[in-house]
Amino acid sequence: MHTTSYAALAFVAAARRIGVGVVIASDRCPILDRSWDWPEDSWVIDFYDPDGAAGVIAAGAAADAGAPVRAVLPVGGEGPARVAALAARRIGLDGRDPDAVAAVGNKLRLRQICAAARETAGGALAVPRFFAAGIDEPPAQIAARVAAEVGWPCVMKPLLLSASRGVMRADDPATFVDRFARLRRLLLTPALLEMDPLASRQILVEEYIPGPEVALEGLIFGDTLHPLAIFDKPDPLDGPFFEETIYVTPSRLPPETQAAIASAVAGVARAVGLGSGPVHAELRLGAPSAPVVIDLAARPIGGLCSRALRFARDVPLEELVIRQALGQDVRAFVPTHEASGVMMIPIPRGGILRGVSGVEEARVLPGVDDVVISIRPGEAVVPLPEGATYLGFIFARGDSPAVVEERLRDAHARLAFDIAARLPMGV
């Protein structure tokens, strides 16, 4: 996990509840170790060197034969997922194919695999029209390709980033050129270039799929998908940017549409050869009978959003993921019947967060479980498409999805954000 991972404490608590030990492999700074509350036997890894990170984990596992590592689990984004797969392979554990995990972490590669599978499966997989372009290509030239190969409107997105970061819609050549320049500036930041010098210099341009968006959380056993939840996203995600806000479950969609969603995710996972483990998918319902998988992740849902899910005997999602990794069949754990949801608190404008008022007032509203502000006063806040974080999370439950949605909106309305403008940098 990254040191900044939201879900770190939840996974550690779930492991202790099961009764297994935990060793954390993180990108913490070894010079500042005493500033971090990690266990003494945790390992320092570098996510910019996945093979080297896997080697550190494998060496650490081999150093203590009395406490064998039984599973390597990723917490957070696609970088941890890839390192976990590589490390499990080196240790000799059953785990996901590192190439498959890398494929779902690269949006272009995922599209290419799905397009090839669609050809061999007779069109069973719905895949948007797409092509890749380099960030150094003339944007007007790329816009001409859009008109010929994809059509307007289109969506441009980075190959490697997640949580809608850098994803933008363009309706015509003029807006494409403007937003392409914005995306190019983002991808040229040193940290992103270091992730992957080749993939960071490319973007995916694809057909815009109209309609509502949903998310599926599940576990894969072999090549069989076991859906855990389908989340409705009641706020429209039409662009120009795609900031997610509310997730509510159970879904209000008809059973046949929910079945089509699960079938589409299972089809993409099989095409990639993802194998057993958690999966989080995002889909567009351009046609209810043919949902389009727009993103697939070889990990559980991100942020603190897993708190919106609870299973039989008050078991959290993290416990199911750990138990499955230890070889247990957890398909008997069904979600509780009560509706629940989470709001990822959007950043209204960029600047320096001075504070958030109304938190306690929102927390005591009926059905509101918690309000978590995850950015501290004095820190910079950057909205999408450049930003990578939310201000925090609101959790609610109720008798129906509609009630949960209303409670989340009511709690959010009680919050007020004091954000100061950032001073310009001198040269």
C-alpha positions in Angstrom: 0.0 0.0 0.0 1.0 3.6 -0.5 1.5 5.5 2.8 -1.5 7.7 1.8 -3.9 4.8 1.3 -7.3 5.4 2.8 -8.0 1.8 3.4 -4.9 0.9 5.4 -6.5 0.8 8.8 -9.5 -1.2 7.6 -7.4 -4.0 6.1 -5.2 -4.2 9.2 -8.3 -4.3 11.5 -9.9 -7.0 9.3 -6.7 -9.2 9.4 -6.5 -8.9 13.2 -10.2 -9.8 13.5 -9.5 -13.0 11.5 -6.4 -13.7 13.5 -3.6 -13.4 11.0 -0.5 -11.3 11.2 0.1 -8.4 9.0 3.3 -7.1 7.4 3.0 -3.8 5.5 5.0 -3.1 2.4 4.8 0.6 1.7 6.6 3.5 0.0 7.3 5.2 3.3 10.4 7.3 3.5 13.1 5.3 5.4 14.6 8.5 6.6 11.4 9.5 8.3 10.4 6.1 9.6 9.7 7.4 13.1 7.1 9.8 11.7 4.9 6.9 10.5 2.9 4.5 12.6 3.8 1.4 10.7 4.8 -1.9 12.4 8.5 -2.3 13.0 8.8 -5.2 10.7 7.2 -3.5 7.7 9.1 -3.2 4.4 10.0 -0.2 2.3 9.2 -0.6 -1.4 9.3 1.6 -4.5 6.2 1.5 -6.7 8.2 3.1 -9.5 10.2 -0.2 -9.6 7.5 -2.9 -9.5 10.0 -5.8 -10.0 12.3 -4.4 -7.3 9.4 -3.9 -4.9 8.3 -7.5 -5.5 11.8 -8.7 -4.8 11.9 -6.8 -1.5 8.6 -8.5 -0.4 9.8 -12.0 -1.6 13.1 -11.5 0.3 11.3 -10.4 3.4 9.0 -13.4 3.2 12.0 -15.8 2.8 13.8 -14.3 5.8 11.3 -15.6 8.4 10.4 -19.2 7.8 8.6 -19.4 11.1 6.0 -16.9 9.9 5.2 -17.8 6.3 3.5 -15.3 4.1 0.2 -16.9 3.0 -1.1 -14.1 0.8 0.0 -10.8 -0.7 -2.9 -8.3 -1.0 -2.9 -4.8 -2.7 -4.5 -1.9 -0.9 -5.1 1.2 -3.0 -4.6 1.6 -6.7 -3.2 -0.2 -9.7 0.4 0.1 -8.6 -0.1 -1.9 -5.4 -2.1 -4.5 -7.4 0.7 -5.1 -9.9 3.4 -5.3 -7.2 1.2 -7.8 -5.1 0.8 -10.0 -8.2 4.5 -10.0 -8.9 5.4 -10.7 -5.3 2.9 -13.6 -4.9 4.4 -15.1 -8.0 8.0 -14.8 -6.7 7.0 -16.3 -3.3 5.2 -19.2 -5.0 1.7 -18.4 -3.9 -1.5 -18.8 -5.9 -2.2 -15.3 -7.2 -3.2 -13.3 -10.2 -1.2 -13.3 -13.4 0.9 -10.1 -13.2 0.4 -9.5 -17.0 -3.3 -9.6 -16.5 -3.1 -7.2 -13.6 -0.9 -4.9 -15.7 -3.4 -5.1 -18.5 -6.4 -3.9 -16.5 -4.2 -1.1 -15.1 -3.6 0.2 -18.7 -6.8 1.6 -20.3 -5.5 1.1 -23.8 -4.4 -2.5 -23.3 -7.7 -3.3 -21.7 -9.6 -1.9 -24.7 -7.4 -3.8 -27.1 -8.0 -7.1 -25.3 -11.7 -6.5 -25.1 -11.8 -5.6 -28.8 -10.0 -8.8 -29.7 -12.3 -10.9 -27.5 -15.3 -9.3 -29.1 -14.2 -10.4 -32.5 -13.7 -14.0 -31.4 -16.9 -14.0 -29.4 -19.1 -12.7 -32.2 -19.7 -9.3 -30.7 -20.8 -10.4 -27.2 -18.6 -7.8 -25.5 -19.7 -4.1 -25.9 -16.6 -2.0 -26.6 -16.5 1.7 -27.5 -14.7 2.8 -30.6 -11.2 4.0 -29.6 -7.7 4.8 -30.6 -4.5 5.9 -28.9 -2.6 9.1 -29.5 0.7 10.5 -28.3 0.8 13.7 -26.3 3.4 15.1 -28.6 1.2 14.7 -31.7 -0.5 17.9 -33.1 -3.9 18.1 -31.4 -5.7 19.4 -34.5 -4.4 16.3 -36.3 -5.8 14.0 -33.5 -9.1 15.9 -33.6 -9.4 15.0 -37.3 -9.0 11.3 -36.4 -11.7 11.7 -33.8 -14.2 12.8 -36.5 -13.2 9.9 -38.7 -12.7 7.0 -36.2 -14.7 7.8 -33.1 -17.1 10.6 -33.7 -18.2 13.6 -31.5 -18.5 13.8 -28.6 -15.5 11.9 -27.5 -13.7 11.2 -24.2 -9.9 11.5 -23.7 -8.2 9.8 -20.8 -4.8 8.9 -19.5 -3.8 5.3 -19.8 -2.6 4.8 -16.2 -4.6 7.1 -13.8 -7.7 6.2 -11.8 -10.6 7.9 -10.1 -11.5 9.9 -13.2 -8.3 11.9 -13.0 -7.5 13.5 -16.3 -10.7 12.2 -18.0 -12.4 14.9 -20.1 -15.1 15.1 -22.7 -14.8 17.1 -25.9 -17.7 17.9 -28.1 -15.9 19.5 -31.1 -12.4 20.1 -32.4 -12.0 23.4 -30.6 -12.8 22.0 -27.1 -10.7 18.9 -28.0 -7.6 21.1 -28.6 -8.1 23.0 -25.4 -8.6 20.0 -23.2 -5.9 18.0 -24.9 -3.5 20.8 -23.8 -4.8 20.6 -20.3 -4.3 16.8 -20.2 -0.8 17.1 -21.7 0.3 19.4 -18.9 -0.9 17.0 -16.4 0.8 14.0 -17.9 4.1 15.9 -18.2 4.5 16.2 -14.5 7.6 14.4 -13.4 5.8 12.0 -11.0 3.5 10.7 -13.8 6.3 10.4 -16.3 8.2 8.3 -13.9 5.3 5.8 -13.5 5.8 4.6 -17.1 7.8 6.7 -19.5 5.9 5.2 -22.5 2.3 4.9 -21.3 2.4 8.3 -19.6 3.0 9.9 -23.0 -0.1 8.4 -24.6 -3.8 9.0 -24.2 -6.9 7.0 -25.0 -9.5 8.7 -27.2 -12.8 6.9 -27.3 -16.4 7.1 -28.1 -18.6 8.9 -25.5 -21.2 6.5 -24.2 -24.4 8.4 -23.0 -26.6 7.2 -20.2 -26.3 6.5 -16.5 -23.2 5.1 -14.9 -23.0 2.3 -12.3 -20.3 0.4 -10.4 -20.0 -3.3 -9.5 -18.1 -4.7 -6.6 -17.4 -8.4 -6.7 -15.1 -11.4 -6.1 -13.9 -13.7 -8.9 -13.5 -17.4 -8.2 -11.5 -19.0 -11.1 -13.3 -17.5 -14.0 -16.7 -17.1 -12.3 -17.8 -13.7 -11.0 -19.6 -13.5 -7.6 -21.2 -10.0 -7.5 -21.3 -8.4 -4.1 -23.0 -5.1 -4.9 -24.1 -2.9 -7.7 -23.9 0.8 -6.9 -26.2 3.3 -8.6 -24.6 6.7 -9.3 -27.6 9.1 -9.2 -25.7 12.2 -10.2 -25.3 12.5 -14.0 -21.8 12.0 -15.2 -22.0 13.8 -18.6 -18.8 15.8 -18.5 -16.9 17.8 -19.3 -15.2 16.2 -16.3 -16.4 13.1 -14.5 -16.2 13.7 -10.8 -18.0 10.9 -8.9 -20.1 11.8 -5.9 -22.8 9.5 -4.7 -22.8 5.6 -4.7 -26.0 3.9 -3.4 -26.8 0.2 -3.1 -28.8 -1.9 -3.7 -29.3 -0.8 -7.2 -32.7 0.4 -8.3 -32.2 -1.0 -11.8 -34.4 -3.8 -13.1 -33.2 -7.3 -12.3 -32.5 -8.0 -16.0 -30.3 -4.9 -16.3 -28.4 -5.9 -13.2 -27.8 -9.4 -14.6 -26.5 -7.8 -17.8 -24.1 -5.7 -15.8 -22.7 -8.7 -14.0 -22.4 -10.6 -17.3 -20.5 -7.8 -18.9 -18.0 -7.5 -16.1 -17.5 -11.3 -16.1 -16.9 -11.3 -19.8 -14.2 -8.6 -19.6 -12.5 -10.3 -16.6 -12.4 -13.6 -18.6 -11.1 -11.9 -21.7 -8.2 -10.5 -19.6 -7.7 -13.7 -17.7 -7.8 -11.8 -14.4 -8.4 -14.9 -12.2 -9.5 -15.1 -8.6 -9.6 -12.1 -6.3 -11.5 -8.8 -5.9 -12.7 -6.7 -8.8 -14.2 -3.2 -9.1 -15.8 -2.2 -12.3 -17.3 1.0 -13.8 -20.0 0.7 -16.5 -22.1 2.9 -18.7 -25.6 1.9 -19.6 -25.8 3.2 -23.1 -28.3 0.4 -23.7 -29.7 -1.5 -20.7 -29.2 -4.8 -22.5 -25.6 -4.2 -23.4 -23.7 -2.3 -20.6 -20.3 -1.1 -21.5 -17.4 -1.7 -19.1 -15.5 1.5 -19.1 -13.0 0.5 -16.4 -12.0 -2.6 -14.5 -9.7 -2.8 -11.5 -8.0 -5.8 -10.0 -8.7 -4.5 -6.5 -11.6 -3.6 -4.2 -13.3 -0.2 -4.3 -11.1 2.7 -3.5 -11.1 5.4 -0.9 -13.2 4.7 2.2 -16.1 3.7 0.0 -16.0 0.1 1.3 -17.6 1.4 4.5 -20.9 1.6 2.6 -20.9 -2.2 2.4 -21.7 -4.6 5.2 -22.3 -8.4 5.0 -23.8 -11.0 7.2 -22.6 -10.9 10.9 -21.4 -7.3 10.3 -18.4 -8.5 8.2 -16.7 -5.7 6.2 -15.6 -6.1 2.6 -11.9 -6.2 3.6 -12.5 -9.3 5.6 -14.0 -11.1 2.7 -11.1 -10.1 0.5 -8.6 -11.5 3.1 -10.5 -14.7 3.7 -10.7 -15.4 -0.1 -7.0 -14.8 -0.4 -6.5 -17.4 2.4 -8.4 -19.9 0.4 -11.8 -19.7 2.0 -15.1 -19.7 0.1 -16.9 -16.5 1.2 -19.8 -16.7 -1.2 -22.2 -17.4 1.7 -21.7 -13.9 3.1 -24.5 -11.9 1.6 -24.9 -8.1 2.0 -27.3 -6.8 4.7 -30.7 -5.9 3.4 -30.5 -2.3 4.6 -29.8 0.3 1.8 -26.6 2.2 2.2 -24.4 4.7 0.4 -21.5 7.0 0.4 -20.8 10.5 -1.0 -17.3 11.3 -2.0 -17.3 15.0 -1.1 -16.3 17.0 -4.2 -13.8 19.8 -4.1 -15.7 23.0 -5.1 -12.6 25.0 -6.1 -8.9 24.8 -5.8 -6.8 26.5 -3.1 -5.8 26.0 0.5 -8.3 24.3 2.8 -8.7 26.5 5.9 -11.5 24.4 7.5 -14.9 22.7 7.1 -17.8 23.7 9.3 -21.1 21.9 9.9 -19.5 18.4 10.3 -21.0 17.7 13.7 -24.4 19.0 12.5 -24.3 16.6 9.6 -23.1 13.7 11.7 -26.2 13.7 13.9 -28.7 13.7 11.1 -31.0 10.6 11.1 -29.4 7.7 9.2 -26.0 9.4 8.8 -23.3 7.0 10.0 -20.3 9.3 9.7 -18.7 12.3 8.0 -15.0 12.0 7.4 -12.9 15.0 6.3 -9.8 13.5 4.9 -7.8 16.6 4.0 -6.4 18.6 6.9 -6.5 22.4 7.2 -3.5 24.0 5.5 -3.3 21.4 2.7 -3.8 22.2 -0.9 -7.0 21.1 -2.6 -7.1 20.5 -6.3 -10.4 19.6 -8.1 -10.7 17.2 -11.0 -9.5 16.7 -13.7 -6.1 17.5 -12.3 -6.8 16.5 -8.7 -6.5 13.0 -7.2 -8.4 13.2 -3.9 -11.7 14.1 -2.4 -12.4 16.4 0.5 -13.8 13.4 2.4 -16.7 11.0 2.7 -20.2 10.9 4.0 -21.9 7.6 4.9 -25.6 6.9 5.3 -28.1 4.1 5.5 -31.9 3.8 5.3 -34.9 1.7 4.4 -34.5 2.4 0.7 -31.9 3.7 -1.8 -34.0 6.9 -2.3 -33.9 7.6 1.5 -30.1 7.0 1.6 -29.6 9.4 -1.3 -31.7 12.1 0.4 -29.7 11.7 3.6 -26.4 12.0 1.9 -27.5 15.2 0.1 -28.9 16.6 3.3 -25.7 16.0 5.2 -23.6 17.5 2.4 -25.8 20.6 2.4 -24.9 21.2 6.0 -21.2 21.5 5.2 -19.4 24.7 4.4 -15.9 24.8 3.0 -13.4 27.6 3.7 -10.9 27.5 0.8 -8.4 30.3 0.4 -6.9 31.2 -2.9 -3.4 30.0 -3.5 -0.8 32.7 -3.9 0.9 32.9 -7.3 4.4 31.5 -7.4 7.2 33.9 -8.1 9.8 33.3 -10.8 
